[in-house]
């Protein structure tokens, strides 16, 4: 095992999978990547902070008994875990046989393949729960969803990193009804894109014949089969720095220096939804679901959620304005959030001089896969981060559409910096390889990830070998303040209603079942002060789903944010303020 160096994990096969015996069972293990370890630290040290909750609602029709329905769901969950093997994984402290990585490596993924089909199904049931509650309790799914983010951590990293809850379904056979699920996953194994891959596959599996599911459990359980689907972290896939050793050292020296000297973004105006006095601790939930959730432990803060549905008329108006401005719809969604925040800030500080108003800054995650040409369907967590998009504060006294077009052009230009791919003539251009250029996104994020990881570790681990800052005395330039809020625009949802026909006549037997997509949403357990807005579009319009720190953010004010998100662009042109 080698001594630790901060470049050990960059494009080096550091995280390759190894085989070992764990308590007599054949297993695979590998070191967690840097970004994975940061999210792992969120979970194990802060009661599941950043863990992902995904709600899925299907419309179903079936002729199955309760036992047949539960077996179908269990088989589909077992196959999903075997196919996407990080759903089988545990995140554990280093064990004696784990010799991979350097001496500073503490956390590892561990996957122990089942010894056969029955073992695979038995293992799947340990991470699955059928909720037994009165069927007439219409508030059960939303209430349970809220409690699942405000009690002790749902997943236990030593046992599993993903758990599935199934809400009760109307037992009336032959009629259409709803089937609802809650998936809770550690963020170190998934992101928003991967969640769609997994959930859409789950719907396909639910609609498969039972014999097909049983055969899949048998074939996918084999150790040699699982070995072919073990995913590597993003750090192993990063592009190598080519050339002689001196050139490589010069590249990383420039990266560190650029992080030190780059011009930071100015202070943004604070989130206008913040409480005057943050709550000192999380509010405990009443132990209504103690059979399924741990009410003995409170998370450091409450995580609450809210969804705004922008109507079709307002969505069409946003599309029109973006076309006229020559920008992406994603930039338009970003600006919609910004304009709502500006209007709330204006109401909070009506007498503030315009020249004193600070800009809006929206932080956002980056999908890094295109930067290292990873074109496979997302099947693990891969994330990078930006400084944020800066937009000037424009008062509501200005024409609404003119204001929108000015802001959306600026948002589009800044967002495109993180989407632009290298052309031959650009690879040496200073802008392309600059501190915010696409050519240095991966390297800048790699160094930044090392620092973020160090900040998340308990104090006793921050100074240990391998956890020092790569920046040394050249500290990275920091923005003037935290962002006003976070915004993630994922474009048009890939979900489609009608893929499976719930109106068709069903035969009898164990395959008398059909399920079609109706609704989904996902949230994360928030960090201190966070207000994270996920925006996407579908046939019904634009939706914005937010996860936020309920100790810092006022829940009543969030409802006003929701109202304005839904109504801002619903104004007719004649009512747009001049």
NUFI-718684 format. One record per atom (N, C-alpha, C): residue in three letters; x, y, z. Coordinates in steps of 0.2 Angstrom, whole numbers, plus 5000, padded with zeros to 4 digits. Last residue first. Example, Ala and Ser with C-alpha at 12.3 -4.5 7.8 and 13.67 -1.06 7.14 Angstrom:
<sites>
SER506449895035SER506849955036SER506450005039ALA506649725039ALA506249785039ALA506649845039
</sites>
This chain:
<sites>
UNK477452404919UNK477952454915UNK478352494919UNK477052234921UNK477152304924UNK477652344920UNK475852154912UNK476552164913UNK476752234916UNK474552164907UNK474652174914UNK475352174916UNK474752134894UNK474452204896UNK474452214903UNK475152004893UNK475652064892UNK475352134894UNK474651924908UNK474551944901UNK475051994900UNK475451814919UNK475251874918UNK475151884910UNK476251694920UNK475551694918UNK475151754917UNK477451724925UNK477351724918UNK476651714915UNK477051714939UNK477451764936UNK477351774929UNK476351604944UNK475951654941UNK476351704938UNK477251504949UNK476651484945UNK476351534942UNK478051574957UNK478351534952UNK477851514947UNK477151634966UNK477451674961UNK477851634956UNK476851514974UNK476351554970UNK476651604965UNK478151484979UNK477751434975UNK477251474971UNK478351594987UNK478851574982UNK478451534977UNK477351574997UNK477351624992UNK477751624986UNK477851455002UNK477251454999UNK477151514994UNK478951505008UNK479051465003UNK478451454999UNK478451575019UNK478751615013UNK478851575007UNK478151465027UNK477651505025UNK477851545019UNK479451415030UNK478951375026UNK478351415024UNK480951495029UNK480251505032UNK479751465028UNK482551425032UNK482051445027UNK481351445030UNK483251355042UNK483451425040UNK482951455036UNK482551245045UNK482751285050UNK482951355048UNK482351185032UNK481751205036UNK481951245042UNK483251195018UNK483351185025UNK482751225029UNK482351115004UNK482651165008UNK482751155015UNK482051074987UNK482251044994UNK482551104998UNK480751094975UNK481351124979UNK481451084986UNK480351094958UNK480351054965UNK480951074969UNK479451144946UNK480051164950UNK479951134957UNK478951114929UNK478851104936UNK479551124940UNK478051174915UNK478651174919UNK478551154926UNK476851064907UNK477151134908UNK477751124912UNK476350944904UNK475850984907UNK476151054909UNK477350874898UNK476750894893UNK476250944897UNK478750954906UNK478350894903UNK477750924899UNK480351004912UNK479751014909UNK479450954907UNK481151054928UNK481051014922UNK480451034918UNK482151104941UNK481751124936UNK481751074930UNK482551104958UNK482551064952UNK482051084947UNK483251204970UNK482751204965UNK482851164959UNK483751214986UNK483951184980UNK483351174975UNK484351294998UNK483651304995UNK483851284988UNK485251285014UNK485151265006UNK484451275004UNK485651305027UNK485451365023UNK485251345016UNK486551155028UNK486351215031UNK486251275026UNK485751035016UNK486251055021UNK486051125024UNK484350925015UNK484650985013UNK485250995018UNK484050775006UNK484150805013UNK484550865012UNK483250794990UNK483850774994UNK483750805001UNK481950734979UNK482250784984UNK482850754987UNK480950704965UNK481550684970UNK481750744973UNK479450634958UNK479850694960UNK480450664964UNK478250584946UNK478850574950UNK479150634953UNK476850504939UNK477150564942UNK477750534946UNK476450394930UNK475950454931UNK476350514934UNK476750254920UNK476950304923UNK476450364924UNK475850094922UNK476050154918UNK476250214922UNK475649924922UNK475749984926UNK476050034921UNK474749774924UNK475049824919UNK475049884923UNK474349594925UNK474649664928UNK474849704923UNK474349454925UNK473749494924UNK473949564928UNK475249354928UNK475449404924UNK474949454922UNK474649254935UNK475149294939UNK475449354934UNK472949254930UNK473549224931UNK474049274934UNK471949314915UNK472049294922UNK472749264923UNK472149454905UNK471949384906UNK472049374914UNK471449624903UNK471949574906UNK471649504906UNK471149744891UNK470949694895UNK471449644897UNK471949914892UNK471849844889UNK471549794894UNK472250024899UNK471550014897UNK471349944894UNK473550034901UNK473150014907UNK472450004905UNK474850014892UNK474150024891UNK473749994897UNK476350104893UNK476050034895UNK475250054895UNK476550234889UNK476950174886UNK476750104888UNK475750334895UNK475550294889UNK475950244886UNK476950464898UNK476350424900UNK476150384894UNK478650464900UNK478150464895UNK477550424898UNK480150554905UNK479550504907UNK479050514902UNK481050644903UNK481050584898UNK480550534900UNK480750814904UNK480750754907UNK480750694902UNK481850934897UNK481150904897UNK481250834900UNK483051004909UNK482651004902UNK482050964903UNK483551024921UNK483750954918UNK483350954911UNK484251134931UNK483851134926UNK483951074921UNK484451184947UNK484651124943UNK484151124937UNK485051304958UNK484551284953UNK484851234948UNK485151374975UNK485351324970UNK484851314964UNK485251544979UNK484951474980UNK485351434975UNK486251644981UNK485551654983UNK485151594984UNK487851574987UNK487351584982UNK486651604985UNK488851654999UNK488551594997UNK488051614991UNK489951784994UNK489451754999UNK489251684996UNK491051804986UNK490951854991UNK490451834996UNK492051654983UNK491551704981UNK491351744987UNK493851634986UNK493151624988UNK492651674985UNK495251564979UNK494851624979UNK494151604981UNK496251444988UNK495751464983UNK495351524984UNK497851484994UNK497151464996UNK496751484990UNK499251434994UNK498951474988UNK498151454989UNK499851345003UNK499751415005UNK499351465000UNK498851214997UNK499451235001UNK499351305003UNK497951154989UNK498151224987UNK498751244991UNK497651024993UNK498151034988UNK498351104986UNK497551005011UNK497251035005UNK497851044999UNK497550835017UNK497850905017UNK497550935011UNK497350705018UNK496750745019UNK496950825019UNK498450625019UNK498050625013UNK497450665013UNK498450605036UNK498850595030UNK498350585024UNK497350725045UNK497650655044UNK498050655037UNK496650835047UNK497350845047UNK497750775046UNK495350785048UNK495450835043UNK496250845042UNK494950705058UNK495150675052UNK495450725047UNK494450775068UNK495050735070UNK495250705063UNK493350845063UNK493950885064UNK494550835065UNK492450755050UNK492550775057UNK493250805058UNK492350815033UNK492650765038UNK492550795045UNK492050925025UNK491450885028UNK491750835033UNK493250975021UNK492851015025UNK492250975028UNK493750875013UNK494050885019UNK493650925024UNK492850885002UNK492850825006UNK493150835013UNK493251004997UNK492550995000UNK492550935004UNK494550974992UNK494451024998UNK493751015001UNK494350884982UNK494750864988UNK494650914994UNK493550964974UNK493250904977UNK493650884983UNK494451054969UNK493951074973UNK493551024977UNK495250964961UNK495550994966UNK494951024971UNK494150924952UNK494550874955UNK494850904962UNK493751044946UNK493351014951UNK493650954955UNK494851074939UNK494651124944UNK494251084949UNK494850964930UNK495450974934UNK495251024940UNK493650984923UNK493750924927UNK494350934932UNK493751114917UNK493251104922UNK493351044926UNK494651164908UNK494951144914UNK494351134919UNK493951184896UNK494551134896UNK494851124903UNK492951274899UNK492751204898UNK493351154898UNK493551404911UNK493451374904UNK493251294904UNK493851474922UNK493151454921UNK492951424914UNK495151484921UNK494951464927UNK494151444927UNK495551424904UNK495551474909UNK495251444915UNK495551364892UNK495951334897UNK495951374903UNK494751444884UNK494551374885UNK494951344891UNK495451564885UNK494751564888UNK494551494889UNK496651534878UNK496651554885UNK495951544888UNK496651394867UNK496451464868UNK496451474876UNK496951274864UNK497551314867UNK497351384868UNK495851224859UNK496151184864UNK496751224867UNK495151284848UNK495051304854UNK495451274860UNK495351214836UNK495651284837UNK495551314843UNK494651094839UNK495351094838UNK495651164839UNK493451114852UNK493651114845UNK494351124844UNK492651044866UNK493351074863UNK493251064855UNK491051104870UNK491551054869UNK492151074865UNK490051184883UNK490451184876UNK490951134876UNK489551184895UNK489251134890UNK489651134884UNK489951294902UNK490051224905UNK489751164901UNK489651394895UNK490351384896UNK490451314899UNK488251404895UNK488551374889UNK489351364890UNK487951484906UNK487851414906UNK488251374901UNK488251614901UNK488651584907UNK488551504907UNK487351624891UNK488051634889UNK488451604895UNK486151614898UNK486351564892UNK487051564891UNK486151724906UNK486151654909UNK486351604904UNK486051824897UNK486651824901UNK486751754904UNK484851794891UNK485451794887UNK486051794891UNK484051814902UNK484051744899UNK484651744894UNK484051954904UNK484351904909UNK484451834906UNK483452004893UNK484052024895UNK484451974900UNK482151934894UNK482651924888UNK483351944890UNK481651984906UNK481751914905UNK482251904900UNK481452124903UNK481952104908UNK482152024908UNK480552114893UNK481252144891UNK481752124897UNK479452064900UNK479752024894UNK480452054893UNK479252174910UNK479352104911UNK479752064906UNK479952334911UNK479552284907UNK479752214908UNK480352384928UNK480552374920UNK480052324917UNK479952364940UNK479752424937UNK479852424929UNK480652264946UNK480052244943UNK479752304940UNK482452284942UNK481852294946UNK481252284943UNK483752164942UNK483352214938UNK482652224941UNK485352124946UNK484652134949UNK484252184945UNK486252014935UNK486152084938UNK485352084941UNK486751854939UNK486351894935UNK486151964939UNK487851724938UNK487751784941UNK487351824936UNK487951554942UNK487751604937UNK487551664940UNK489351464949UNK488651484949UNK488551534943UNK490451384950UNK490451444954UNK489751474955UNK489951214949UNK490151274946UNK490151324952UNK490451034950UNK490051094953UNK490351154950UNK489950864946UNK490450924946UNK490050984948UNK489550694947UNK489350764948UNK490050804948UNK488950544947UNK489450574944UNK489250654944UNK488350384953UNK488450454954UNK489050484951UNK487850274940UNK488150294946UNK488150364947UNK487350264927UNK487250214931UNK487550214938UNK486750334912UNK487050354919UNK486850294923UNK487250254897UNK486750274902UNK486950284909UNK488850314891UNK488350254893UNK487850284897UNK489750404888UNK489150414884UNK488650354886UNK491050504892UNK490650444895UNK489950444893UNK491950604890UNK491650554884UNK491350494887UNK492250694899UNK492750634898UNK492450584894UNK491250784898UNK491950804898UNK492450754897UNK490050714899UNK490250734892UNK491050754892UNK489950694913UNK490150644909UNK490350664902UNK489650794923UNK490350794920UNK490450744915UNK488450904925UNK488450834923UNK489150824920UNK488451014938UNK488651004931UNK488650924930UNK487351114949UNK487851054947UNK487951044940UNK487451284953UNK487151234949UNK487651174949UNK486951444961UNK487351384960UNK487051334956UNK486551604956UNK486251534957UNK486751484956UNK486451764962UNK486951704960UNK486551644961UNK485951924959UNK485751854960UNK486251804958UNK486852064965UNK486552024960UNK486251954963UNK486252204977UNK486752154975UNK486352104969UNK485852364976UNK485552294976UNK486052254973UNK486252494976UNK486452454981UNK486252384981UNK485552554965UNK486252544964UNK486552504970UNK484252564971UNK484452514965UNK485152504965UNK484052564988UNK484252604982UNK484452544977UNK482752494997UNK483452494995UNK483552524989UNK481452495000UNK481752565000UNK482452554999UNK480952365001UNK480752404996UNK481052474995UNK481452225005UNK481852285005UNK481552335000UNK480452135002UNK480752125008UNK481152195010UNK480152154988UNK479652164993UNK479952165000UNK481452114983UNK481152184982UNK480552204987UNK481451984985UNK481952024989UNK481652094988UNK480451944977UNK480351934984UNK480851974988UNK480951974965UNK480352004967UNK480251994974UNK482151894964UNK482151964964UNK481551994967UNK481551764964UNK481951784970UNK482051864970UNK480951774951UNK480451764957UNK480851784964UNK482051784944UNK481651834944UNK481151834950UNK482651654946UNK483051714948UNK482551774948UNK481751564940UNK481851564947UNK482251624950UNK481851614927UNK481151614930UNK481351614938UNK483151584924UNK482951654925UNK482251654928UNK483051444923UNK483551474927UNK483351544929UNK482251434912UNK481951404918UNK482451434924UNK483051484902UNK482451514904UNK482151494910UNK484051394901UNK484251454904UNK483651494906UNK483251284896UNK483551284902UNK483751344905UNK482951334883UNK482451334888UNK482751324895UNK484251434876UNK484051374878UNK483451384883UNK484051584865UNK484351544871UNK483951474872UNK483551684857UNK484051644855UNK484351604860UNK482451764861UNK483151784863UNK483651744861UNK481451694855UNK481551764853UNK482251784855UNK481451584863UNK481551574855UNK481751644853UNK481151634875UNK481851604874UNK481951594867UNK479851674873UNK480351724875UNK481051694874UNK479251554871UNK479251604866UNK479751654867UNK479451484883UNK479751454877UNK479751514871UNK478651564891UNK479351564892UNK479651534886UNK477351544885UNK477651614885UNK478451614886UNK477251414888UNK477251434881UNK477551504881UNK477151424902UNK477651384899UNK477751404892UNK475951494904UNK476551524906UNK477151494903UNK475051394899UNK475051454896UNK475751494897UNK475251284908UNK475451274901UNK475551344897UNK475951334924UNK475451314919UNK475651314912UNK477151264934UNK476951324930UNK476451304925UNK477051214950UNK476851194943UNK476651254939UNK478151184963UNK477751234959UNK477651204952UNK478351094978UNK478351094971UNK477851144968UNK479451074992UNK478851114989UNK478851104981UNK480051015008UNK479951015000UNK479351054998UNK481251015021UNK480551015018UNK480551025011UNK482250955033UNK482150955026UNK481450955024UNK482951015049UNK482350985045UNK482450995037UNK484550955055UNK484051015053UNK483450975049UNK485150845059UNK485350915062UNK484950965060UNK483850725063UNK484350755059UNK484550815062UNK483550635078UNK483350685074UNK483950705069UNK483050465083UNK483650515081UNK483350565077UNK481950395085UNK482350405091UNK482950455089UNK481250365074UNK481050425077UNK481550445083UNK481550285060UNK481850295066UNK481750365069UNK480150195051UNK480650255052UNK480950255059UNK479250095053UNK479650095047UNK480250145047UNK478550105064UNK478750035062UNK479250035056UNK478250235066UNK478850205070UNK479050135067UNK477450335060UNK477750275056UNK478350245059UNK477250435070UNK476650405067UNK476850335063UNK477850515080UNK478050445078UNK477550405075UNK478050685074UNK477650635078UNK477750565076UNK479650755072UNK479050725069UNK478650685074UNK480550895079UNK480350815079UNK479750805076UNK481451015071UNK480750995074UNK480650925073UNK483151045074UNK482651015070UNK481951005074UNK483751195081UNK483751125080UNK483151105076UNK483651335081UNK484251305083UNK484251225082UNK483051425067UNK482851375072UNK483551345074UNK483551595063UNK483551515061UNK483351475068UNK482751735062UNK483151695067UNK483051625065UNK482151765050UNK482551815054UNK482951785059UNK482351645037UNK482051665043UNK482451715046UNK482351675020UNK482651655026UNK482251675032UNK481951715007UNK481451665011UNK481751645018UNK482851785000UNK482351825004UNK481851775008UNK484551745001UNK483851715000UNK483351745004UNK485551894998UNK485351825002UNK484651805000UNK486351944984UNK485851954989UNK485651884992UNK488151904983UNK487451894980UNK486951924986UNK489751974981UNK489151954985UNK488551954982UNK490551914965UNK490351964971UNK489851934975UNK491651784961UNK491051814960UNK490851864966UNK493451814960UNK492851784963UNK492251814961UNK494651784948UNK494151834951UNK493551804954UNK495951674952UNK495351694948UNK494951744952UNK497051644960UNK497051704957UNK496351724953UNK496851504964UNK497051554969UNK496951624966UNK496551434953UNK496051434958UNK496251484963UNK497751454946UNK497151484944UNK496551484949UNK498651374954UNK498751454954UNK498051484951UNK498151254951UNK498151274958UNK498151354958UNK498351244937UNK497751234940UNK497651264947UNK499751264936UNK499351314934UNK498651314937UNK500151144942UNK500351204945UNK499851264943UNK499651054933UNK499351054939UNK499551114943UNK500451084922UNK499751094921UNK499351094928UNK501751064927UNK501551134925UNK500751134924UNK501650924928UNK501750964934UNK501551034933UNK501550894914UNK501050874919UNK501050914925UNK502750934910UNK502150964907UNK501550954912UNK503650854916UNK503650924918UNK503050954915UNK503350724911UNK503150734918UNK503150814919UNK502650744894UNK503150724899UNK502950744906UNK500950704890UNK501550734889UNK502050714894UNK499250724896UNK499750694892UNK500450734892UNK498150684909UNK498650744906UNK499150714903UNK496750594905UNK497450594907UNK497750654904UNK495050624909UNK495550624904UNK496250634907UNK494250514921UNK494450584919UNK495050574914UNK493950394926UNK493750404919UNK493950474917UNK494150394939UNK494550344935UNK494450354928UNK493250484944UNK493950504944UNK494350454940UNK491950424944UNK492150474938UNK492950494938UNK492150254947UNK491950324949UNK492250364943UNK491450104939UNK492050144941UNK491850214943UNK490349974942UNK490550034939UNK491150074942UNK490149804937UNK490449844942UNK490649914940UNK489749714928UNK489349774929UNK489549814935UNK490449594928UNK490449634922UNK490049704922UNK490149544940UNK490849574939UNK490849614933UNK488949484939UNK488949544943UNK489649584941UNK489349364932UNK488849414929UNK488949484932UNK490149294941UNK490449324935UNK489949374931UNK489149274951UNK489649314952UNK490049344946UNK487449274947UNK488049244946UNK488649294947UNK486249344946UNK486549324953UNK487249304952UNK485749344933UNK486149404936UNK486449394942UNK485049214932UNK485649234928UNK486049294931UNK484049234942UNK484549174942UNK485149184938UNK483349344939UNK483649344946UNK484249284946UNK482949314926UNK483449364927UNK483749364934UNK481949214929UNK482549194925UNK483149244926UNK481049294936UNK481349234940UNK482049214936UNK480649384926UNK480949404932UNK481349354935UNK480049284917UNK480649324915UNK481049354921UNK479049244925UNK479549194923UNK480149234920UNK478249364926UNK478549334932UNK479149284930UNK478449484912UNK478149414915UNK478549394921UNK478549654916UNK478849594913UNK478449534916UNK478249774923UNK477749754917UNK478049684914UNK479249794931UNK478649774934UNK478149754929UNK480249824922UNK480349764926UNK479649744929UNK479849954919UNK479949904914UNK479949834917UNK480050014931UNK479350014928UNK479349964923UNK481450004933UNK481049974937UNK480349964935UNK481950084922UNK482050014922UNK481549974927UNK481550204928UNK481250184922UNK481350114921UNK482450204939UNK481650204940UNK481350184934UNK483750204933UNK483450154938UNK482750154938UNK483750324926UNK483950264923UNK483650204927UNK483350424935UNK482950404930UNK483050344927UNK484550414943UNK483850394946UNK483350384941UNK485550464935UNK485550394936UNK484850374939UNK485150594935UNK485150564929UNK485150484930UNK485350634949UNK484650644946UNK484650604939UNK486350504956UNK486150574955UNK485550574951UNK487050384968UNK486550404962UNK486550474962UNK487950344978UNK487850294972UNK487350324967UNK488050444987UNK488650424984UNK488550364979UNK486750464992UNK486950504986UNK487650484983UNK485750324996UNK486350364998UNK486550404992UNK484050334994UNK484650304992UNK485250354994UNK482350274993UNK482850314997UNK483550294996UNK480850284985UNK481550254985UNK481950304989UNK479250244987UNK479750294989UNK480450254989UNK477750224976UNK478450204979UNK478850254982UNK476150174973UNK476550224974UNK477150194978UNK474850144962UNK475350114965UNK475950164966UNK473150174959UNK473750204960UNK474250154964UNK472050094948UNK472150124954UNK472850144954UNK470750014938UNK471350054938UNK471450094945UNK470149854942UNK470049924941UNK470649954941UNK470549724944UNK470149734938UNK470049804937UNK470249714962UNK470549694956UNK470149714950UNK470549814976UNK469949794971UNK470349774964UNK471449854985UNK471449784983UNK470949764978UNK472449994983UNK471749964983UNK471749894981UNK474049984991UNK473649984985UNK472949964986UNK475250065002UNK474650015001UNK474250034994UNK476850094996UNK476250114999UNK475750064997UNK478450034998UNK477850024994UNK477250044998UNK480150084999UNK479550085002UNK478950074997UNK481750034997UNK481150044994UNK480550034999UNK483450094999UNK482850055002UNK482250084998UNK485250084998UNK484550104995UNK484050054998UNK486350035004UNK486350105002UNK485650124999UNK486549925018UNK486249935011UNK486250015010UNK487449905029UNK486949855027UNK486749865019UNK488150015032UNK488449955033UNK488049895030UNK487250125029UNK487850115024UNK488150045026UNK485650115031UNK486250105035UNK486750085030UNK484350235027UNK484850185025UNK485450175030UNK483750335034UNK483450285032UNK483850225030UNK484250425049UNK484450405042UNK484050345040UNK482850485058UNK483550455058UNK483650435051UNK481850615050UNK481950565056UNK482650535055UNK481550675039UNK481550715045UNK481650675051UNK481250615028UNK481750655027UNK481950695034UNK480150535031UNK480750505029UNK481350545028UNK479150635033UNK479450605039UNK480050565037UNK478750665020UNK479050715024UNK479450685030UNK478250535016UNK478850575012UNK479150625016UNK477250525024UNK477750475025UNK478350505021UNK476350625019UNK476650625026UNK477250585027UNK476150585006UNK476550645007UNK476750655014UNK475550455008UNK476150465005UNK476550525006UNK474450485017UNK474950445019UNK475550455015UNK473250555014UNK473850595016UNK474450555017UNK472250465013UNK472550495007UNK473150535008UNK471850335021UNK472250385023UNK472550415017UNK471150225017UNK470750285016UNK471250345018UNK471950115020UNK471950135013UNK471550205012UNK472950115034UNK472350115032UNK472350145024UNK474550025031UNK474150085034UNK473450085031UNK475949955029UNK475349935031UNK474949985034UNK477149955016UNK476849995022UNK476149975023UNK478449845014UNK477749865012UNK477349895017UNK480149875011UNK479549875016UNK478949895013UNK481749825008UNK481149835005UNK480649835011UNK482949765011UNK482949835009UNK482349855006UNK482649635013UNK482949665018UNK482949745017UNK482349585000UNK481749595005UNK482049635011UNK483549554994UNK483149614992UNK482649634997UNK483949435001UNK484349495002UNK483949565000UNK483049354995UNK483049365003UNK483349425004UNK483449354982UNK482749374984UNK482749394991UNK484649294983UNK484649364980UNK483949394982UNK484449174988UNK484749224992UNK484749294990UNK483749124977UNK483349134984UNK483749174988UNK484849114968UNK484249154967UNK483849174973UNK486449124977UNK485949094972UNK485349134972UNK487249194984UNK487449134983UNK486949094978UNK487549374979UNK487149314982UNK487349244980UNK489049464981UNK488549434976UNK488149374980UNK489449594990UNK489449524990UNK488949494986UNK490349744988UNK489749704985UNK489849634986UNK490849884996UNK490849814996UNK490249784993UNK491750034994UNK491150004992UNK491349924993UNK492650115008UNK492650065002UNK491950045001UNK493750225017UNK493050205015UNK493050165008UNK495050265019UNK494650245024UNK494050205022UNK496650295013UNK496050275011UNK495650235017UNK497950325016UNK497450365019UNK496750345017UNK498750235009UNK498750225017UNK498150265020UNK497850194994UNK498450214998UNK498250215005UNK497050054986UNK497150124988UNK497750134992UNK496849884993UNK496849934988UNK496850004991UNK496749795004UNK497349825002UNK497449874997UNK495749735014UNK495649785009UNK496349815009UNK495749645025UNK495949615018UNK495949675013UNK495249725036UNK495949695036UNK496149675029UNK494249855030UNK494349795033UNK495049765032UNK493750025031UNK494249975029UNK494249915033UNK491950045032UNK492650065034UNK493150005032UNK490850045018UNK491150015025UNK491850045026UNK489350035010UNK489950075011UNK490250065018UNK488749904999UNK488749935006UNK489349985006UNK487649874985UNK488349894988UNK488149914995UNK486649854977UNK486849804981UNK487349824986UNK486649964969UNK486049954973UNK486149894978UNK487649944961UNK487749984967UNK487149984971UNK487149864950UNK487449834956UNK487649874962UNK485949844942UNK486249904944UNK486549894950UNK485549704943UNK485749734936UNK486149794937UNK485149684956UNK485649644953UNK485949674946UNK484149774958UNK484749774962UNK485349734959UNK483149734948UNK483449804948UNK484149804952UNK482849604954UNK483249614947UNK483549684946UNK482249644966UNK482849604966UNK483249604959UNK481149724961UNK481649754965UNK482349714965UNK480449624955UNK480749674951UNK481249714954UNK480149534966UNK480649514960UNK480849574956UNK479349624973UNK479949604976UNK480449574971UNK478249634964UNK478649694966UNK479349674969UNK477849504964UNK478049534958UNK478449594959UNK477449484977UNK478049444975UNK478249484968UNK476449574979UNK477049584983UNK477649544980UNK475449514970UNK475749584969UNK476349594972UNK475349394977UNK475549394970UNK475849464968UNK474749434989UNK475349394989UNK475749404982UNK473549494984UNK474049534988UNK474749494988UNK473249434968UNK473049434975UNK473649474978UNK472849524952UNK473249484957UNK473049484964UNK472449584941UNK471949534944UNK472349494949UNK472649764938UNK472849694939UNK472349654941UNK473249914934UNK472749874934UNK472949804934UNK473950074939UNK474050004938UNK473349974937UNK475050214938UNK474350194937UNK474350114935UNK476250264949UNK476050224943UNK475350214943UNK477450374956UNK476750354956UNK476550324949UNK478850394966UNK478650364960UNK477850344960UNK480050484973UNK479350464974UNK479150444967UNK481650484981UNK481250484974UNK480650454975UNK482850554990UNK482250524991UNK481850534984UNK484550544994UNK484050564989UNK483450524990UNK485550625006UNK485250565004UNK484650584999UNK486050745012UNK486150735005UNK485850675002UNK486250665028UNK486250735024UNK486450715016UNK486250565036UNK485950555030UNK485850615026UNK486850615048UNK486150585048UNK485850585041UNK488150655046UNK487650705047UNK486950675046UNK489050555044UNK489250605049UNK488650655051UNK488550485033UNK488750445040UNK488850495045UNK488250575023UNK487750525026UNK487950505032UNK489350655021UNK488750685022UNK488250635026UNK490250555017UNK490350585023UNK489650625025UNK489750515005UNK489750465010UNK489750505017UNK490050634998UNK489350624999UNK489250565004UNK491450614998UNK491150675001UNK490350665002UNK491550494991UNK491750504998UNK491450565002UNK491250534978UNK490850484982UNK490950484989UNK492250614975UNK491650644976UNK491150594979UNK493350524976UNK493350584980UNK492650614981UNK492750344977UNK493050404974UNK493050464978UNK493150214988UNK492650264986UNK493050314982UNK494050064983UNK493950124986UNK493450174984UNK493049914981UNK493549964979UNK493450024983UNK492649734980UNK492749794984UNK493149844980UNK491749584980UNK492049634977UNK492149694981UNK491749424988UNK491549484987UNK491949524982UNK491249264994UNK491649294989UNK491349364988UNK491249235011UNK490849245005UNK491349285000UNK491849225023UNK491749165020UNK491449175013UNK492049355027UNK491649305031UNK491449245027UNK492449395012UNK492249425018UNK491749375021UNK493849385001UNK493349345005UNK493149385011UNK493949474985UNK494149454992UNK493649414995UNK494449574971UNK494049514974UNK494349494981UNK494249744966UNK494649694969UNK494249634971UNK494149874954UNK493849834959UNK494249774960UNK495050034954UNK494849974951UNK494549924957UNK495450164958UNK494850134961UNK494550064957UNK496550194951UNK496550194958UNK495950154961UNK496750224938UNK496450154940UNK496550144947UNK496950364936UNK497550314938UNK497350244939UNK496250494936UNK496450454930UNK496950404931UNK496750534952UNK496550564946UNK496750514940UNK497150484965UNK496450464962UNK496350494955UNK498350544968UNK498350474967UNK497650454963UNK498550674970UNK498450654963UNK498350584962UNK498950684984UNK498250714982UNK498050694974UNK499550534991UNK499650594987UNK499050624984UNK500150425003UNK499550465000UNK499850524997UNK501150275000UNK500950335003UNK500450375000UNK500350114996UNK500750174994UNK500650224999UNK500449945000UNK500050005000UNK500450065000
</sites>
